[in-house]
Amino acid sequence: MKSRFIALAVLIAAIISCSPVYEKPVEASQVGFAVSLFKNVNAAEPKSDNVVVSPYSAAVTLSMLAEGAEGQTREEFDKVLGGVLYKAEDLGGNDTVIVKSANSLWLDDNFSPRNRYVNLLSKDFDAFLDVENFASPVAKEAINNWCSEHTDGKITGIIDRLDPSTVMVLVNALYFNAPWEVEFDPDATSDQTFNGTAVESKVKMMRSEGYYMYAENNGFQIIQLPYKGLKYAMYVVLPPQGADINKLISKMDASAYQSAMDMISQQKVRLFMPRFKVETSMILNKPLQNMGIKTAFMSAADFSGIAEMGPLVLDLVKQKCYIDVSEKGTEAAAVTSAQIRLTSARPVAKVPVMRVDRPFVFVIADGEAKKILFAGKIVNL
């Protein structure tokens, strides 16, 4: 009898030891998350709409959420973020190039989070903390004023209303303002046609000829436009004439992105580039769910790392973006908020011409194209 008991104990121990144990993914390139978010947001928006997203701002907000998630909920955050947590960091701004990110945690005065969670956000994310009565319009105004302050007034509000069940709001604000390393000559700018998917329009087309990092392949053209100091640059990708830009974006992945970046080399280019200013506002719930963050939006969500009160569920993830591209440089801003609520080939030897007069994709990233601050699709101007 005793031997049978020992055998049973050994069998149970073996079964337990063989059960899957969660291991956080090995940290992957941040490019993977950025490309996936851009692709999924574009798929969720009307095909004829311009799209601008900030993968970096979204990732910071999701990282703050992930730190309060447990179990399956945390596993999904880790998988989508590629094992990377985007914490407070110096993005390398200076007197000429402004790049800054700020975080905040807003709590309803009837909600009591765990001290360790609040302390973690303060320590690792440098998050500003405020407690407000969410039933009062003052709370919405305070959050929106904070957004305006940290985006130089470019995004004046992210919260339209606070649901009575909302107990916590996480916000990241990202602001970018940088001159080109070589500015466009305003006298060379002229009125020209931009052939959009919906309409043809007259735009202010900037012109420059000089040496750029550039590549052509299978009808695609890609060019790097560096900002002052060379830490950051805009990368413009122009698909072949007549190509379906949405179909091309749907096939994007980190490998294809990196392959494109690896092709560019310095050569003389004649560039025509439109001035443009775009503002976007979008709900990220569906794109994030399609990427794999599902449980957080369901009653099965486990945010027990945030508070004992609960259960808590992720209600709304929203992002607003702004970008203004001119002869002098680029100004861009993004705000991402998350609301938590209670619930039960080589080119030919000639000067290439790149005329950006049709739908195109752009990315604002560091000089090595690894850290993607903004990504967008411009189809109509």
N, C-alpha and C positions, 0 to 999 in steps of 0.2 A: 504493500500500500504506500509506504514511504517512498519507494523508488518511483512509483507512478506519479506521486505528487511532485517529486524533483524533476521528472521528465516533462510534466505539464508546465512547470515553472520555467524550465529551459526553453520550451517551445514558445511560451508567451513572450519571453525576453527576446527571442530571435525575431518574432513577428514585429515587436516594437522597434527593434534595432533596424529592421529592414524598411519600416515605413518612411515615406519621403520626408526629408527635413528641409525647410525653406532656407535657401541661401540667397543673399542679396546678389543681384547680377554684378559681374565685374564691370567697373566703370567703362562706359563706351564713349565714343566721340559725341560731343554735343551736337554735331551736325545731324545725326540721326533723328533726334527729337525735333530739331528745327525744320527739317525737310518734311517729316511726317505731319507736323502741325500745319505747315503751309499747304500741303497737299490736301489734307482733310478739311481745312477751313474753306479752301477754294471749291472743293466738291460740294460743300454745304451751301454756298452762296450762288445767286443767279449767275449764269454764264457770262452775261454782258456787264456785270458789275466789276469795278476795280476792287482789288483786294490788297490790303496791307495788314500784316500781322507783326507782332513782336514775339518771336519764340523765346527770347531771353526773359522778357517781362512775365510771360505765361509760366515759364519754367520756375522762376523765383517764387511766384505765388503758389504753384503746385508743390514746390519743395517745402514751403511753410506748412501746407496742409499735410503733406506726407509725414512730417515729424510728429503729428498728432494721431496718425492712423496706426491701426494694429491689424494683425491677421491678414486675411485675404485682401482687405482694403489697402494695406500697406504694400503688399506684394504687387498689386496692380500699379500703384504709383511708381514703385521702383522699376518695374519693367518698362513702363512708358517713358520714364525719365532716363532710362539706360543706366541705372545705378548711380546717377550723378545727382547730388544735391547742390542747388545753386544758392549759395549763401552770400552774405554781404562781402563785397570785394571792391578794390580800387580798379575801376575800368580804364584808368590811364588818361584822364582828362588833364588839361593844363590851362594856361591863360588863353591859348588860341583855340584849342579843341575842348568843348565841354561835353563830357559823357558822365552822367550821374544816375544812380539808381537809389531809390528810397523805398522803405517798407513801413507799413503801419498795421496795427492790430486794434480793431474797434470792438468794444464789448458793450452789450446791453447791461444796464445797471442791476438787472435781476439775474444775471448769469455769472456763475463762479467757475472759472477755468482752473485747472491744476496749476499750482505755482511753478512747478518744474517746466511746464509747457510755455508759460509766459516768460520765464527766465531764459529758456532756450532761445525763443524768438528774439529776445532783447540782446542776448550774448552773441549768437551765431548769425543773426540776420539784421542786427542793429535796428530792430523794429520799434517805431514810436507807438506808445500805448495810450489809448484814451477810452474812458468809460462814459457812455451817454445813455440817456433815456431814449431808446429806439422808437418809442411811441410818439416822441416829439419831433417836429420838423427840424429842430435844431441839430439833431443827429445827422440827418442827411446833408444839411448845409455844412456841417463841420467836416465830413468826409470829402465832400466835393471841393470845399475850399482848400483842403490839404492837397488834393489832386492838382488843382490849379497852381498852387504855390510851388509844387515840385515838378511842374512841366512848363514853367515860365508862362503860365496863362494859356497855353495852347489847348489843354484839355480841362475844361472848367467843371466837368461833372461826370461821374461814373454811376452814381446811384440815382435812379428815378424815384424809387420808393422802397421803403423797408417793410417787408411783410411782418405782421404781428408775431409770427413764430420765429423770426430771425433773431439770433442771439449773438452772432459774431460775424465780422466782416474782415477779411484779409485783403490788403491792397499793396500792389507794387506800382511805382511810378518810374518811368525811364525817360530821360531827356538827352538828346543828342544835338549838338550844334557845332558844325565844323566847316571851315573854308576849304575849297579845293587846294591841292598842292600847286596847281597851275589853274588860275581862274579862267573862265571863258570871257572873251572880249564882248562886252555888251553891244558894241557897234557892229559886230558880225552877226548878231541875232536878227532874224527876219521872220516874217509871217509865212508859214508854209502849211501844207496839208498833213494832218495825221489821219491815217486810214483805220478808223476804229471798227470794231465788229458790228456796232449798231449804226454809227453815223460817221461821215467824214467831217472833220472840223479844222478850222484854222487855229494854229498854235504858234507860240513864240519858239522858233527853232534855233537853239544855240549852235555855234559852229566852232570847231577847233581842229587844227592839224599839228600833230606832234608825235613824240614817241610814247607809246603806251604798252602795257602788257596786254597782249591781244592774241586771239586764236580764231581760226575758221575750221569747221569740220562738218561735213554732210549738210551744208547749207546753213548751219548755225554760226553765229558770230558772238563772241564774248569779249568784253573789254573791262579792264580794271581802271577805275577813276580814283586815284588816291587822294586822301585828305591831307591837310598840312601835318607834317611830322611823320606821315606814312604808317602810323599804327592802325588806322582804319581806312577803308576804301569802299566805294560802291562798285559792284560787279553787275554789268548790264548784259543780259542774255537775249539775243534777238533771233527768234526762230526763222526758218525759211519762209519765203513769201507764200501765202496761202495755207500755211500749216494751222491745224487746230490747236491753239495754245492750251486749251483746257485738257485735251487728250494727252498732250505732251507733259503737262504738270502731273497728271494722274499716274504717269509712269516714272516720275522722279523718285530717286532714292539716294541714300548717302554715298553709295559707290559711284553713281552717275555724276553726282555733284562734285565729288573729289576728282574724278577723271577729267571733268571739264576744267577744273582749276589747275590741274597738273599740265594741261596743254598750253597754257598761255606763255608767251615769250615777248620780249621787247621788240617792237618794230614801229615804223612810222604808219600812222593811220589818220585819215581824214574823217572826223566824227561830226555827225549832226545829231543833236540830243534835245528833246523838247524840255522846256521849262514846265513844271507841273506842281500843283498843290492838291493833295487828296486827304480827305478825312473819312474814316470808317468807324463803324460801331457794329459789333457782332457778339452774339451769344455763343460761347464755346462749348456748351454742354454736349451737343451732338458730335462735333469733331472729337472731343476728348473720349466720349463713349466709344466711338468707332476706332480710336487708337488703343483702347483697352481699359480705360478707367471707367468701370461700370458699377461696381459695388458701391462706390462712394455716393452715387446718386440714388441708391435704393435703401429700403428700410433695413436691409442687412448690413448697412455701413457700420464700420467699427472705428469710431473716433474717440475711443476711451482714453487715448493718450492726451486728449484735450481737456476733458472734464468728466467727472463722475455723473453729472446731470446728463440726462439723455433719454432715449437714444438721439444722436445727432446725425444729420444727413446733409450732404452737399446739395444746395438748392440751385445756385446760379453762379456760373463763371462767365464774366463779361469782359470784353476788351475794347478799348477805343484807341485808335491810332491817328496820328497826324504826320504828314510829311510835306515839305516845301523844298523843291529843288530849283535852284536858280544859277545865274552866272557866277555868283560868289561862292556858293557851297550848298550845304544841306542842313535844314533844321527838321528834327523829327522828335516825336514824343509818343509815349504809349502809357496807358494805365490798364492794369488787369486787376479785377476784383473777384473775390470768391465769397459768397454768402452762405453761411452755415445756419441751419434752422433745426429746431427741435421737432420730433415726430414720434408718435408711438411708432587729222592729216596736215602737213605743212602747207601754208599758203604760197601762191605764186609770187615771184619777185617783182611786185608792184605795190604802189601805195593803196591799201584797201580803203574802201569807202563804206562806212557804217552809218546808214541813214535810219535812225530810229523813228520811223514814220508809220508804225503799225504796232499792234499789241506786242508787249515785251514784258520780261520778268526782271526784277532787280533784287539785289541783296546788299545790305550794309553789314559788313563784317570787319574783323580785325585784318591786319595786313597779310596774315597767313590764311585767311578765309575760314578760320576754325570757329570763332565765337560769332554767331549770327545774331545781331541786334534787331534787324528788321528784314522782312522779305515781302515782296509784293508782285502783283500782276497788274499792269496798266493796259486796259483794252479800249478805253474811250476817254478822250480829253475834250 
